[in-house]
Amino acid sequence: MSGGGLLRLARASAWHRRFGLGLVLASIALATFLLLAVERGRVALREGFTQSISGTDLIVGARTGSVQLLLYSVFHLGSPTNTIRWRSVQALAADPAVAWVVPISLGDSHRGFPVVGTTPDYFRHVRHGEQRALELASGRAFAGLHEAVLGAEVAERLQAGLGQALVLRHGAGEIEGEDHADQPVRVVGVLARTGTPVDRAVHVSLETLEAMHAGGLLGYRLPGRPAAPARALTAEDLQPRAVTAALVGLKSRSAVFGMQRRIADFRDEPLLAVLPGVALDELWTAVAGVERALVAMGALVAAVSLAGLVAVVATGLDARRQELAVLRSVGAGPPQVLALLLLEGALVTAAGALLGLLAAQLGLWAFGPLLESRLGLSLPLRAPAAAELGWLAAVLLAGTLASLLPGWRAYRLALADGLSPGGSA
């Protein structure tokens, strides 16, 4: 029997048993879809974390772990162990290798969202994605005291718009600390969605935070202490004493390691400068087990689907014994019977894998823009990457190998029928 005839016979046989094999094909498609979704999601998540701060060369803060500094300064997770003095920030900005410095002050919140104290340079220099600048969906950046710019998610979830007054709270939680009810801030701008931690923050000026905590203008009351007498705040009162961290951009990327050493040797106070990419690599090393667990889950689903293929083909062999005997009678030998079963398994697996790939591509086309706007996961519609092609090849190979067991049994049945008195030689 020729190869073309064997292929036509395998297709016809599979179509004859299309209901059972269709269920197996659907399960293989689902397993392939899950494997591709995990792989693309893993890559997109890594890229999304990296692109949350794509335009910054160094993050400078108090001496602590590099991952911890990255998490609280960029992603607003956890609590800073210490602050850095304002004169240290000024010394950084005066370094000839530095192009810009954006200070970050954390510690307050509004209804669970972090408050980020910074300068107007934040909106000019902070980048996300592929070096994209922050954009305002409405309003303007803050320019004076008690003005706030909201991230897109804050504005959406709190239904807050331009002109609305917000009361900030000292502390990072919903009920932690006392609020600044005597000094509300007014929303003057709302940022366009970025899919980064910027969306989940309330941005105010450093001077606004100093005014709230200075015990001046309207008499801010510290916990357990009476309110300070109200007085007019001076420029010196509004100048920050310390900030949580600073984002630094350099004039030349080649100077990054030299600048990092100079910051580590800073004499006025102990400082730490980390490269965002290096800190992210450390973070991914720490969570590598989660990635492996997700991939293992997808592989397990694929294994179960292929086990179903083995079960369907194997249980149907007794019913197909007459079919195999007919094949023997027209001259098909046991090796060709084995090849027929392997080819059937490969065809079903290939069809399932292609269907899963098609479903993944359609899913990206339909939901990719939504995932990017909501979660910041960039999932463009593109051809499968090398890793994804590797998974597809692995599924196809595993499906073909899974057909060996029923194929070997069919081979033995063909031999037995061929040697029996009533069988065909």
C-alpha positions as CSV (number, residue, x, y, z in Angstrom):
1,M,0.0,0.0,0.0
2,S,1.5,3.4,-1.0
3,G,2.0,6.3,1.4
4,G,-0.8,8.3,-0.3
5,G,-3.2,5.4,0.0
6,L,-2.3,5.0,3.6
7,L,-3.0,8.7,4.3
8,R,-6.4,8.5,2.5
9,L,-7.3,5.4,4.5
10,A,-6.3,7.0,7.8
11,R,-8.4,10.1,7.0
12,A,-11.4,8.0,6.1
13,S,-11.0,5.8,9.2
14,A,-10.8,8.9,11.4
15,W,-13.8,10.4,9.8
16,H,-15.8,7.2,10.3
17,R,-15.1,7.5,14.1
18,R,-15.4,11.3,14.1
19,F,-17.5,11.6,17.2
20,G,-15.1,10.0,19.7
21,L,-12.0,11.4,17.9
22,G,-13.7,14.8,17.8
23,L,-13.9,14.9,21.6
24,V,-10.2,14.0,21.8
25,L,-9.4,16.6,19.1
26,A,-11.3,19.3,21.2
27,S,-9.4,18.3,24.4
28,I,-6.0,18.5,22.5
29,A,-7.0,21.9,21.1
30,L,-7.9,23.1,24.6
31,A,-4.6,21.8,26.0
32,T,-2.7,23.5,23.2
33,F,-4.6,26.7,23.8
34,L,-3.7,26.6,27.5
35,L,0.0,25.9,26.7
36,L,0.2,28.8,24.3
37,A,-1.8,31.1,26.6
38,V,0.6,30.4,29.5
39,E,3.6,30.9,27.4
40,R,2.4,34.2,25.9
41,G,1.1,35.4,29.2
42,R,4.4,34.6,30.9
43,V,6.4,36.5,28.3
44,A,3.9,39.4,28.3
45,L,4.0,39.6,32.1
46,R,7.8,39.8,32.0
47,E,7.7,42.5,29.3
48,G,5.0,44.4,31.2
49,F,7.0,44.5,34.4
50,T,10.1,45.6,32.5
51,Q,8.2,48.3,30.6
52,S,6.6,49.7,33.7
53,I,9.7,51.8,34.1
54,S,11.3,51.6,30.7
55,G,12.9,55.1,30.6
56,T,14.7,55.0,33.9
57,D,18.4,54.1,34.2
58,L,18.7,53.8,38.0
59,I,16.5,53.7,41.1
60,V,18.1,55.3,44.1
61,G,16.9,54.7,47.7
62,A,18.1,53.9,51.2
63,R,20.2,50.8,51.7
64,T,17.9,47.8,51.5
65,G,17.4,44.9,49.1
66,S,17.3,45.7,45.4
67,V,14.1,43.9,44.8
68,Q,12.5,45.6,47.8
69,L,13.6,49.0,46.5
70,L,12.1,48.2,43.1
71,L,8.8,46.9,44.5
72,Y,8.0,49.9,46.8
73,S,9.4,52.7,44.6
74,V,7.9,51.5,41.2
75,F,5.1,49.1,42.0
76,H,4.1,50.6,45.4
77,L,4.2,47.2,47.1
78,G,5.5,46.8,50.6
79,S,6.9,49.6,52.8
80,P,10.1,51.5,52.6
81,T,12.6,50.8,55.4
82,N,14.0,54.3,55.3
83,T,14.1,57.6,53.4
84,I,16.9,59.6,51.7
85,R,17.6,63.2,52.5
86,W,16.6,65.9,50.1
87,R,20.1,67.3,49.9
88,S,21.2,63.8,48.6
89,V,18.6,64.1,45.8
90,Q,20.0,67.6,45.0
91,A,23.5,66.2,44.9
92,L,22.4,63.5,42.5
93,A,20.8,66.1,40.2
94,A,24.0,68.1,40.2
95,D,26.2,65.2,39.0
96,P,27.5,65.9,35.4
97,A,26.4,62.4,34.2
98,V,22.8,62.8,35.3
99,A,20.2,64.1,32.8
100,W,17.2,64.2,35.2
101,V,16.0,63.1,38.7
102,V,12.4,62.5,39.7
103,P,12.0,62.2,43.4
104,I,9.3,59.9,44.8
105,S,7.7,60.3,48.2
106,L,5.3,57.6,49.5
107,G,3.4,56.9,52.7
108,D,0.0,58.4,52.3
109,S,-3.1,56.8,50.6
110,H,-6.6,57.5,49.4
111,R,-9.1,54.7,49.9
112,G,-6.5,52.1,49.5
113,F,-4.7,53.7,46.5
114,P,-1.1,54.9,47.1
115,V,-0.4,58.6,47.0
116,V,2.8,59.5,45.1
117,G,4.4,62.8,45.9
118,T,6.7,64.0,43.1
119,T,7.5,66.9,40.9
120,P,6.2,68.0,37.5
121,D,9.2,66.3,35.9
122,Y,7.5,63.0,36.7
123,F,5.1,63.5,33.8
124,R,7.9,64.5,31.4
125,H,10.5,61.8,32.1
126,V,8.7,58.7,33.4
127,R,8.1,56.2,30.5
128,H,6.2,53.0,30.1
129,G,5.8,50.4,27.3
130,E,8.1,51.1,24.4
131,Q,9.4,54.4,25.7
132,R,5.9,56.0,25.7
133,A,5.4,59.1,27.7
134,L,2.6,59.6,30.2
135,E,-0.4,61.3,28.6
136,L,-3.3,63.1,30.2
137,A,-6.8,61.9,29.3
138,S,-8.3,65.1,30.7
139,G,-7.2,68.2,32.6
140,R,-3.6,69.1,33.3
141,A,-0.6,68.2,35.5
142,F,-0.5,69.7,39.0
143,A,1.1,73.1,39.3
144,G,0.3,74.3,42.8
145,L,-0.5,73.2,46.3
146,H,-3.4,70.7,47.0
147,E,-3.7,69.7,43.4
148,A,-3.9,66.0,42.3
149,V,-3.5,64.0,39.1
150,L,-5.3,60.6,39.2
151,G,-4.3,57.4,37.5
152,A,-6.8,55.9,35.2
153,E,-7.9,53.1,37.5
154,V,-8.3,55.4,40.5
155,A,-10.5,57.7,38.5
156,E,-12.6,54.9,37.1
157,R,-13.1,52.9,40.3
158,L,-13.8,56.0,42.5
159,Q,-15.8,57.7,39.8
160,A,-13.7,60.8,40.5
161,G,-13.5,63.6,38.0
162,L,-12.0,67.0,37.5
163,G,-12.6,69.5,40.3
164,Q,-13.5,66.8,42.8
165,A,-12.0,67.1,46.3
166,L,-10.2,64.1,47.9
167,V,-9.1,63.6,51.4
168,L,-5.8,61.8,51.7
169,R,-4.9,59.6,54.6
170,H,-1.6,59.1,56.4
171,G,-0.7,55.4,55.9
172,A,-1.0,52.9,53.2
173,G,-4.3,51.1,54.0
174,E,-8.0,51.8,53.9
175,I,-8.2,52.6,57.6
176,E,-4.6,53.0,58.6
177,G,-3.6,56.4,60.1
178,E,-5.4,59.7,60.4
179,D,-6.7,61.6,57.4
180,H,-5.9,65.1,56.2
181,A,-9.5,66.3,56.2
182,D,-8.5,69.9,56.9
183,Q,-6.4,70.0,53.7
184,P,-8.2,68.2,50.8
185,V,-6.7,68.1,47.4
186,R,-8.5,69.0,44.2
187,V,-8.4,66.8,41.1
188,V,-6.9,68.8,38.2
189,G,-6.0,65.9,35.8
190,V,-6.6,62.3,34.9
191,L,-3.9,60.2,33.2
192,A,-4.6,58.0,30.2
193,R,-4.4,54.3,31.0
194,T,-1.0,52.8,30.8
195,G,-1.5,49.3,32.3
196,T,1.3,50.0,34.9
197,P,1.2,51.0,38.6
198,V,0.7,54.6,37.5
199,D,-2.9,53.8,36.9
200,R,-3.4,52.9,40.6
201,A,-1.8,56.0,42.1
202,V,-2.9,59.5,43.2
203,H,-0.1,62.0,42.2
204,V,0.5,65.2,44.2
205,S,3.4,67.6,44.5
206,L,6.0,67.1,47.2
207,E,5.1,70.6,48.5
208,T,1.5,69.4,49.0
209,L,2.7,66.5,51.2
210,E,4.9,68.9,53.1
211,A,2.0,71.3,53.7
212,M,-0.1,68.4,55.0
213,H,2.6,67.2,57.4
214,A,4.1,70.5,58.4
215,G,1.7,71.3,61.2
216,G,1.2,74.7,59.6
217,L,-1.4,76.1,57.3
218,L,-4.5,74.8,59.0
219,G,-2.9,72.9,61.9
220,Y,-2.3,69.3,61.0
221,R,-2.7,67.1,64.1
222,L,-0.2,64.3,64.7
223,P,-1.6,61.2,66.4
224,G,-1.7,61.8,70.1
225,R,-0.7,65.5,69.9
226,P,-2.8,68.7,69.7
227,A,-3.0,70.6,66.5
228,A,-0.2,73.1,65.9
229,P,-1.1,76.7,65.7
230,A,-2.2,77.7,62.2
231,R,0.4,79.9,60.4
232,A,1.3,80.8,56.9
233,L,3.8,78.4,55.4
234,T,7.0,79.6,54.0
235,A,9.0,78.3,51.0
236,E,11.4,76.7,53.5
237,D,8.5,74.9,55.2
238,L,7.4,73.5,51.8
239,Q,10.8,72.2,50.8
240,P,11.0,68.4,51.4
241,R,13.3,67.1,54.1
242,A,13.4,63.6,52.8
243,V,11.9,61.4,50.0
244,T,11.4,57.7,49.6
245,A,13.4,57.2,46.4
246,A,14.5,58.8,43.2
247,L,14.3,57.8,39.6
248,V,17.4,58.8,37.7
249,G,18.0,59.2,34.0
250,L,21.5,59.5,32.7
251,K,22.9,61.4,29.7
252,S,24.7,58.2,28.5
253,R,23.7,54.6,29.3
254,S,27.4,53.7,29.3
255,A,27.9,55.7,32.5
256,V,25.4,53.7,34.5
257,F,27.9,51.4,36.3
258,G,30.2,54.3,37.2
259,M,27.2,56.3,38.5
260,Q,26.1,53.2,40.5
261,R,29.5,53.0,42.2
262,R,29.6,56.7,43.0
263,I,26.2,56.4,44.7
264,A,27.3,53.4,46.6
265,D,30.3,55.4,47.9
266,F,28.2,58.5,48.7
267,R,29.6,59.9,51.9
268,D,26.6,61.9,53.4
269,E,24.4,58.8,53.9
270,P,24.2,55.2,52.8
271,L,22.4,54.9,49.5
272,L,21.6,52.1,47.1
273,A,21.3,52.4,43.3
274,V,19.8,49.5,41.3
275,L,19.3,48.9,37.6
276,P,15.6,48.2,37.1
277,G,16.4,45.3,34.7
278,V,18.8,43.6,37.1
279,A,16.3,43.9,40.0
280,L,13.5,42.5,37.8
281,D,15.7,39.5,36.9
282,E,16.2,38.9,40.6
283,L,12.4,39.1,41.1
284,W,11.8,36.6,38.3
285,T,14.3,34.3,39.8
286,A,12.4,34.4,43.1
287,V,9.1,33.6,41.4
288,A,10.4,31.1,38.9
289,G,8.6,28.3,40.7
290,V,5.2,29.9,39.9
291,E,6.1,30.0,36.2
292,R,7.1,26.4,36.3
293,A,3.9,25.4,38.0
294,L,1.8,27.1,35.3
295,V,3.7,25.4,32.6
296,A,3.5,22.1,34.4
297,M,-0.3,22.6,34.7
298,G,-0.6,23.1,30.9
299,A,1.6,20.1,30.2
300,L,-0.6,18.0,32.5
301,V,-3.7,19.0,30.7
302,A,-2.0,18.1,27.4
303,A,-1.0,14.7,28.9
304,V,-4.5,14.0,30.0
305,S,-5.8,14.9,26.5
306,L,-3.3,12.5,24.9
307,A,-4.2,9.8,27.3
308,G,-7.8,10.2,26.0
309,L,-6.5,9.7,22.5
310,V,-4.8,6.4,23.6
311,A,-8.0,5.3,25.3
312,V,-10.3,6.0,22.3
313,V,-8.0,4.3,19.8
314,A,-7.2,1.3,22.1
315,T,-10.9,0.7,23.0
316,G,-11.9,0.8,19.4
317,L,-9.4,-1.8,18.3
318,D,-11.6,-4.8,19.0
319,A,-14.5,-3.2,17.0
320,R,-12.0,-2.6,14.2
321,R,-10.6,-6.1,14.2
322,Q,-12.7,-7.0,11.1
323,E,-11.5,-3.8,9.4
324,L,-7.9,-4.8,10.1
325,A,-8.6,-8.3,8.8
326,V,-9.9,-6.8,5.5
327,L,-6.7,-4.7,5.3
328,R,-4.7,-7.9,5.7
329,S,-6.7,-9.6,3.1
330,V,-5.9,-7.0,0.5
331,G,-2.2,-7.2,1.2
332,A,-1.5,-4.8,4.1
333,G,1.2,-6.2,6.4
334,P,1.4,-5.7,10.2
335,P,3.9,-2.8,9.7
336,Q,1.4,-1.0,7.5
337,V,-1.3,-1.5,10.2
338,L,1.1,0.0,12.8
339,A,1.8,2.9,10.5
340,L,-2.0,3.4,9.9
341,L,-2.6,3.8,13.7
342,L,0.4,6.1,14.1
343,L,-0.8,8.2,11.2
344,E,-4.3,8.5,12.6
345,G,-2.9,9.6,16.0
346,A,-0.7,12.2,14.3
347,L,-3.5,13.5,12.2
348,V,-5.8,14.0,15.2
349,T,-3.0,15.5,17.3
350,A,-2.0,17.9,14.4
351,A,-5.6,19.0,13.9
352,G,-6.1,19.6,17.6
353,A,-2.8,21.6,17.9
354,L,-3.7,23.7,14.8
355,L,-7.2,24.3,16.2
356,G,-5.7,25.4,19.6
357,L,-3.3,27.7,17.8
358,L,-6.2,29.2,15.8
359,A,-8.2,29.7,19.0
360,A,-5.2,31.4,20.7
361,Q,-4.8,33.8,17.7
362,L,-8.5,34.6,17.7
363,G,-8.4,35.2,21.4
364,L,-5.5,37.6,21.0
365,W,-7.4,39.4,18.2
366,A,-10.6,39.7,20.3
367,F,-9.2,40.3,23.8
368,G,-5.7,41.6,23.3
369,P,-6.5,45.3,23.3
370,L,-8.7,44.8,26.4
371,L,-6.0,43.0,28.3
372,E,-3.5,45.6,27.3
373,S,-5.7,48.5,28.5
374,R,-6.8,46.8,31.7
375,L,-3.8,44.8,32.8
376,G,-1.0,46.3,30.9
377,L,-0.2,43.0,29.1
378,S,1.0,43.6,25.6
379,L,-0.3,40.7,23.5
380,P,-0.1,41.7,19.9
381,L,-1.4,39.4,17.2
382,R,1.8,37.9,15.7
383,A,3.2,34.6,14.3
384,P,4.1,32.0,17.0
385,A,7.5,32.6,18.6
386,A,10.2,29.9,18.7
387,A,9.1,28.8,22.2
388,E,5.5,28.4,21.1
389,L,6.5,26.5,18.0
390,G,8.5,24.2,20.3
391,W,5.4,23.5,22.4
392,L,3.4,22.8,19.2
393,A,6.1,20.3,18.0
394,A,6.1,18.7,21.5
395,V,2.3,18.2,21.4
396,L,2.5,16.7,17.9
397,L,5.4,14.4,18.8
398,A,3.7,13.3,22.1
399,G,0.5,12.6,20.2
400,T,2.3,10.4,17.7
401,L,4.2,8.6,20.4
402,A,1.0,8.1,22.4
403,S,-0.4,6.2,19.4
404,L,2.4,3.6,19.7
405,L,0.6,1.7,22.4
406,P,-2.7,1.1,20.4
407,G,-0.6,0.8,17.2
408,W,1.5,-2.0,18.7
409,R,-1.6,-3.8,19.9
410,A,-3.1,-3.5,16.4
411,Y,0.2,-4.8,15.0
412,R,0.0,-7.9,17.3
413,L,-3.7,-8.4,16.3
414,A,-2.8,-8.3,12.6
415,L,-0.1,-10.9,13.2
416,A,-2.4,-13.1,15.1
417,D,-5.1,-12.9,12.5
418,G,-2.6,-13.5,9.7
419,L,-1.2,-16.6,11.4
420,S,-4.6,-18.0,12.4
421,P,-6.2,-20.7,10.2
422,G,-9.1,-18.4,9.3
423,G,-7.0,-15.4,8.9
424,S,-5.6,-13.9,5.7
425,A,-2.0,-14.2,4.9
